[in-house]
Amino acid sequence: MMLKKLFLLLLVIVHFSENSLADDRKAYQVGDTIMEFKLKNIDGKFKALNDYKSEKGIILIFTCNHCPFSVAYEDRIIALHKKYSGLGFPVVAINPNDDKAYPLDSYENMIERAQEKGFTFDYLHDETQEVAKTFGATNTPHVFIVSNQQSHFKVEYIGAIDDNSYEPQSVKHRHVENAVDQLVKKIPITVTKTKALGCSIKWKK
């Protein structure tokens, strides 16, 4: 287990150092209104932000196929959608990576991975990377929980899914679950921002 921790720590260092383009760009902050976007889903259809206007909110997760951190969180992402989609907060996953440099993150492989894992949530392809840039996403996974304010969607939480990427059984703080639970109960979110740890987004050169 110690070797596994060291391996993942090295991955974090390597991925952060090799590509940190979004670190110094203007990014969405908690309380901001997010802009409309439209991306291709794995079912071949385009999904726009406006398509979710009947929901109370969305758990937006920038993720991908190849990153070991994203892979480690797949079952937890599936569980989040299963738990919260019926409460009005579905998961919407977005893959922003350069698939020329990382072929595992191609649209075709997104479809294949979704079928293998049985994804029941939308998995969108940010081919131009403009949505990730607009959000200021830096990592996979990187979560943005937004609430539906009727006329717009507002950012309520930004950061990690929980506090233990490599040992699900040892998670102590379930950041996303806590935030959505509080939104459902219509009470203030106690923790609105955490550090998103994982692989850096692979930006096109």
N, C-alpha and C positions, 0 to 999 in steps of 0.2 A: 504493500500500500504506500510506503514511503517513496519507493521508486516511481510509482504512478504520480504522486503529488509533485515530485521533482520534475518529472517529464512534462506535466501540464504547466508548471511554473516556467519552465524553459520555453514552452510554446507561447505563453503569454508574452514573455520578454521579446522573443523573436518576432512575433506578429505585431506587437506594438511598435518595435523599432523599424520594421521594414516598410510600414505604411501608416502614417498618422495624419493624412491629408485633412481630415475633417476636424482635427483637434482645435484649429485656430479659425474655423469658419463660424459665422453666425449660426446659431442653432436654436431650435424651439426650446423655450423654457416653460416650466409649470405655469399655467394660467394663460398661455398663448392660444390663439385660434389657429388651427391648421388649415392649410390651403387645399383646395380641391385637387385630386389627382386621379389618373386612370391608368391601370396596368393590366397586363394579360395574365389571366388565371390559368391554372393547369388544366382546366376544362376547355381551353381554347377561346373562352369569352373574356371580354374586357370588363373589369370591375372598377367603378368609380367610387370615390368617397360617398357621394350622394346615394349610392345603392344601399348604404347602411343606415339611412335616415330613420328606418323603423326600429332600430336598436337603441338601447339606452346608452350604449357606448361601444368601444372596441378595444381589445387587447392587441395592439399592433406590435409585432415582433420581427425585427430584422434578423434573419437567420440564413442558413445555407446548408448545402449537402456535405461539403468536405471538412469543415472545421470540427475538430474533436469535441469542442465545447458545445457546439450546436447539436452534434450527434448525441452527446451525453444528456442533453435537455429534451430530446424529441418526445420521449414518453411523458415527461412532465408537461410539455406543451399540449400534447394530445389530451392529457387529463384536465388541463386548464379549460380547454374548449368544451370538453364533456361536462365539466362542472358549471361553467358560467354562460355557455351559449343560451341555455334555457332561461337564464336570469337576465338576458338582454345584453350580455357582454361577450360576444364571440371572439375567438382568436382570428386574426388575419395575419398570416406570415408573409414576409416580403424578402426575396432573395436579391440583394443588390450587387453581388460580386461579378468581377470581370471573368466571364467564362472562357475567354480565349487563354488567359493565363491559368485558370483553374477549371478544366473541362468538366469535372464532376458537378460543377454548379451551372451547367447548361440547362436550358429550358427543357430539353428532352430528358435529362437526368433528374430534373425536378419532378416531372411526371412519374418517372420510374420509381423514385424514392417515395413519393406520396402513395403510390400503389403498394409498395413493399410494406410500408408502415401503417397503411390504412388511415391516412390523414382524412378527416372529415371537415376540415376548415379550409378556407381559401388560401392558396399558396401562390403569390403573385411574383411576376418577374419584372424587376426594375432594370430593364435592359440598358437604359441610358444613364442610370444611376442618379437621375435628377431628384427622385423622391427622397432617397437617402441623403443627398446633399441638402435638400430643403429642410429635412428634419434635423440634420446635424448628427445623424447616426455615425458611430465610430466602430462598433463591434458587432460580432455575431456570437451569441445573441445580444440584442439591445432592445429593450421594451419601452414603448410609449403607450400608456393607457389614456384614452381620450373619452370624454363624456359628451353625450348629445345634448346640446343646449337649444334644440329646436332650429335655430337659425344658423348654428355653427357647431363645430366640434372643438372642445377645449381640452388642452393637455392637463392631466391630473397627476400623472406619475411618470418618471423617467428613470430607467436604470436596469438593474438585474432582476431575474426571476426570483432568485432566493440567494442565500448566503453560502451555498456549498455546491459548486458545479460538479465535483467529482464523486461525492458521497451523498446521494439522495436521502439515505437513511439517517444522515447526521445533520440534516438541515435544521436550523434553529429559528431562522427568520424567513418566513414566506412572504417576501415583499409584495409580489403581485397579488397573491390571494388576500393578504391583509388589506391592500388598497381597494380591490374590487369589493370585498365584503363591506368595507366602510361606505363605498359609493352606493351599493345596493341598499344599505341601511340609512343612507342620506345623512351621514355624519362626517365631520372633517377627517381627511386622511392624515394619519399621524406621521408617516414617513413618505414624503413626496419625491425624494430623489436619492438614489444610491449609485455606486460605481458599477458600471457595466463591464464585467470581465469576460474576456474571450479572445477570439481571433480578430485582428483588425479587418475592416472591410477592404477588399482587394480592388483598389481604384484603377480605372483604365489610365494608361499613360499617354 
